[in-house]
């Protein structure tokens, strides 16, 4: 029997494929009326359960040193969380179960800057150790997708204004978007499609995963003895997968999977551990996401350009 949670999960997975899918297309794929699909999307957004936003590839923002950071605690997490809140490069932080009490993602212009931020975290009261994984290849992610085909692509001020609006509301209509940035609806549409096709940005859903949420996110850290291809193939075909990356460090692969029950999590972990190419696999639950600040670097670019032009928009 299908439940409302089943409908939520199917809807969110469709939005992961296309965050700007029309309500008509969503209703057809879900097998419900357009009014039901519209109401469900609006309900998830208005409740705070879901945000649909644009994510800009960090390479285009000059952020070339990107790392998954695991923080082991021997005291309260608060000092480390406060420090992460102060660091411009800390775009994500989550309280987690297991050996590491905090998982974070850092994005900096250089490895030297990354090292400085890691050392600042390591010196915090309550921090026992900090382990760093450098991403080798990101296979799937809303916030760190495939490399844009043209790494030298120039973004003008209008492009940045569009990106700024869509980072707040990824489903903002072309007419409303055009009105906010001074373009016609057709011109706004052309610009948005160009940015999507160039892989400058991706648009998709972010779940709140608060204490009252029906969705849970588990992270997986995998060490292999026969390469990562088998595990990548499995995770790529797994329903609910949100992130896959091969990396350098204590794990060869990390992944994040959204599930609605512990049974689902156990099934994924059991299948991964049974693979011939997997030497070991660990998992952790994201208890509470503390910060997601993927839009902040773009805000700084807009402010810098506005000051250079002698005006603020």
HELIX and SHEET records of a PDB file:
HELIX    1   1 UNK A    4  UNK A   17  1                                  14    
HELIX    2   2 UNK A   23  UNK A   30  1                                   8    
HELIX    3   3 UNK A   34  UNK A   46  1                                  13    
HELIX    4   4 UNK A   58  UNK A   61  5                                   4    
HELIX    5   5 UNK A   78  UNK A   86  1                                   9    
HELIX    6   6 UNK A  111  UNK A  122  1                                  12    
HELIX    7   7 UNK A  157  UNK A  168  1                                  12    
HELIX    8   8 UNK A  174  UNK A  181  1                                   8    
HELIX    9   9 UNK A  185  UNK A  197  1                                  13    
HELIX   10  10 UNK A  229  UNK A  236  1                                   8    
HELIX   11  11 UNK A  262  UNK A  273  1                                  12    
HELIX   12  12 UNK A  296  UNK A  309  1                                  14    
SHEET    1   A 2 UNK A  50  UNK A  56  0                                        
SHEET    2   A 2 UNK A 201  UNK A 207 -1                                        
SHEET    1   B 9 UNK A  65  UNK A  73  0                                        
SHEET    2   B 9 UNK A 102  UNK A 108 -1                                        
SHEET    3   B 9 UNK A  90  UNK A  96 -1                                        
SHEET    4   B 9 UNK A 278  UNK A 292 -1                                        
SHEET    5   B 9 UNK A 216  UNK A 224 -1                                        
SHEET    6   B 9 UNK A 253  UNK A 259 -1                                        
SHEET    7   B 9 UNK A 241  UNK A 248 -1                                        
SHEET    8   B 9 UNK A 127  UNK A 140 -1                                        
SHEET    9   B 9 UNK A  65  UNK A  73 -1                                        
END                                                                             
